[in-house]
Amino acid sequence: MANLPANYRYLETHEWHRLDGDIVTIGITQIAADELTDVTFVALPKVGTKIEANHKFGEIDSVKANSDLYSGASGTVIEINHQLADNPGLVNNDPYEAGWMIKLQVTDPNPLDKLLTSEQYQAKMGH
Amino acid sequence: MLKRTPFYDYHVSAGAKLVDFAGWEMPLHYRGIIDEHEQTRRSGSMFDVSHMGRLHFTGKDVVPFLNRVLTRNVSAQKVGQSRYSLVCNPSGGVMDDIIISRDQKNWIMVCNASNREKIVKHLGDVRKTESFDLDIADQTESTAMVAIQGPEVIEKLADVLPGDVRSMKRYQFETGSLMMTKFTVFRSGYTGEDGVEVILPARMAGMAMKMLGAKLDKPDATIRPAGLGARDTLRIEAGMPLYGHELSETIDPLSAGLEWAVDLTKNFIGVEPLREIAKTGPKRKLVGLELEGRRIARQGTALQAGGAVVGEVSSGTWSPTLQKSIAMAFVDSALTAEETALIADLKGTLTPAKVVKLPFYKRQPHG
């Protein structure tokens, strides 16, 4: 898994989290995107929605499956990726950058400490 | 241990994502389901369908035997003709949907991989209990089968394949030789496109792919490999049933809209209950649905009208051709008219849907 960003933190349910100051960006991993096959729709919360850690924040539909999306951090949605509405395939083609889903403003100074590191996530995926 | 088709090495070398399908290790896709779907509609794709069952029948009672187990009358079927038909249980439920073809010396049945063992046993039981004189040979694992489908396929392959493919009509087939090898070429398919399905000896599959493989791998190739994922989205657009979805032991062919493949005047297994259903019409019937938005209605999704549950989705997908969420569903017969408004309960998200005509996609007639 050469393409798993080392500075991101992960949930076992395949969401990645990136911390920039007090903003956490969330998306799903390439492993998850490959498993889903072509993503056809991503249901995201409205800006302003409060999200609790380990709760569902959205849903993802692909040609093969439907699955829930979870956040590993608590916070308020300040931005969602509007490009996914017309181009959900970004999740397959560029899951760690253009295929991001939501940005959360967080109050916890160490919001990702309990999440998996890239090594731990890889180990759980059997890679 | 999963079974592997004679094309397994090719799938691995072409980078396929492999999945368990009915006990076979099969390609789900090579590049992406939507990419392969669009390639099939635009130009051409090659699908490994070697997992499907291939049974041969010979002997003096083949015609009365097939007329006993199949819903369609095979008596008038000529050499070189194929027919879609159903195998029913005594209650009129569908045990399998198959294609039966009459060759010079034998008959060939292609059945679903998931039903092969059940069908072989059922046919053997009927032969024995009703004393039919014929041989049934399962040739699935000594042969391979590919489906090559798409608008450019016939022109591209006409000079390569044995027989005169250009003049062959839909549901006709020819058996010929190429390099001293027997090939059977059928003008049929499961995608809504024109094309062929080819049966060849298993030992020839590796060599065929060594010759073709490099060509198929080119991004601009006319014909590229495609997996079961695209096969499913293509057949849904074409409104074709899939066993386990639109057909099962508890679904009868009349409800599934297959009355054209059922001859109620002959005495096949399951005919009596089907005659009863035909008198009043089925309670629920298969329809096409278009849903608002981009969410997909999966198998089992409940359909509502006026607050009551009136049906259930059997297959659904995102249609790459129509750019719409589409589904096939069984709904109460009173609600099957086109434009009827229904509500699909997608995990709590109530989504408007309307009944539309099947198929969702029909290819333009050639030339």
Interface residues (C-beta under 8 A of the other chain):
Chain A: D34 T37 D38 T40 F41 A43 E59 D61 V63 K64 N66 P88 G89 N92
Chain B: K17 L28 H29 G32 I33 I34 G229 T233 G293 R294 R295 I296 R298 T317 W318 K347 T349
